[in-house]
Amino acid sequence: MARKYTENTKLSEVLNLPETKKIISKYRLPCLDCPMARFEAGMLTLGQVSKTYGINLAGLLEELNKIS
């Protein structure tokens, strides 16, 4: 069964796969490799991250769901 990413998906779930991490990087989410980001990724959703950093959530979800 294919994985469906939504605004409620935790960032940590997306960062587990190399191909999805590339998409997140394309949207210029800052500090993906810093220790605090790894901690926060388990708590933050794609919707929260998109709102905070002005990321196009619809575009992000579309790209993520194309590869899942």
C-alpha positions as CSV (number, residue, x, y, z in Angstrom):
1,M,0.0,0.0,0.0
2,A,1.4,3.4,-1.0
3,R,2.2,5.9,1.7
4,K,0.0,9.1,1.7
5,Y,1.6,12.2,3.1
6,T,-0.6,14.9,4.5
7,E,-0.3,18.1,6.5
8,N,-0.4,16.0,9.6
9,T,2.5,13.8,8.7
10,K,5.5,14.2,11.1
11,L,8.6,15.6,9.5
12,S,10.6,12.6,10.9
13,E,8.5,10.2,8.7
14,V,9.5,12.2,5.6
15,L,13.2,12.4,6.5
16,N,13.5,8.6,6.8
17,L,13.8,8.1,3.0
18,P,16.5,9.6,0.8
19,E,14.2,10.4,-2.0
20,T,11.7,12.3,0.3
21,K,14.6,14.1,2.0
22,K,15.7,15.4,-1.4
23,I,12.3,16.9,-1.9
24,I,12.2,18.5,1.5
25,S,15.7,20.0,0.8
26,K,14.4,21.4,-2.5
27,Y,11.9,23.5,-0.5
28,R,14.8,24.9,1.5
29,L,13.7,23.8,4.9
30,P,16.6,25.2,7.1
31,C,18.8,23.3,9.5
32,L,17.8,19.8,8.4
33,D,21.1,18.4,9.7
34,C,21.5,20.2,13.0
35,P,20.9,18.2,16.2
36,M,17.9,20.3,17.3
37,A,16.1,19.7,14.0
38,R,16.4,16.0,14.4
39,F,14.7,16.3,17.8
40,E,12.0,18.7,16.6
41,A,11.3,16.5,13.5
42,G,9.6,13.9,15.7
43,M,7.1,16.6,16.9
44,L,6.5,18.9,14.0
45,T,4.1,18.1,11.1
46,L,4.5,19.1,7.5
47,G,1.7,21.6,8.0
48,Q,3.5,23.3,10.9
49,V,6.8,23.4,9.1
50,S,5.3,24.8,6.0
51,K,3.5,27.5,7.8
52,T,6.5,28.5,9.9
53,Y,8.9,28.7,6.9
54,G,6.5,29.8,4.2
55,I,6.8,26.6,2.3
56,N,4.2,25.8,-0.4
57,L,2.4,22.9,1.4
58,A,0.3,21.9,-1.6
59,G,3.3,21.6,-3.9
60,L,5.3,19.8,-1.3
61,L,2.6,17.2,-0.7
62,E,2.1,16.7,-4.4
63,E,5.7,16.0,-4.9
64,L,6.0,13.7,-1.9
65,N,2.9,11.7,-2.9
66,K,4.1,11.2,-6.4
67,I,7.0,9.0,-5.2
68,S,5.2,7.2,-2.4
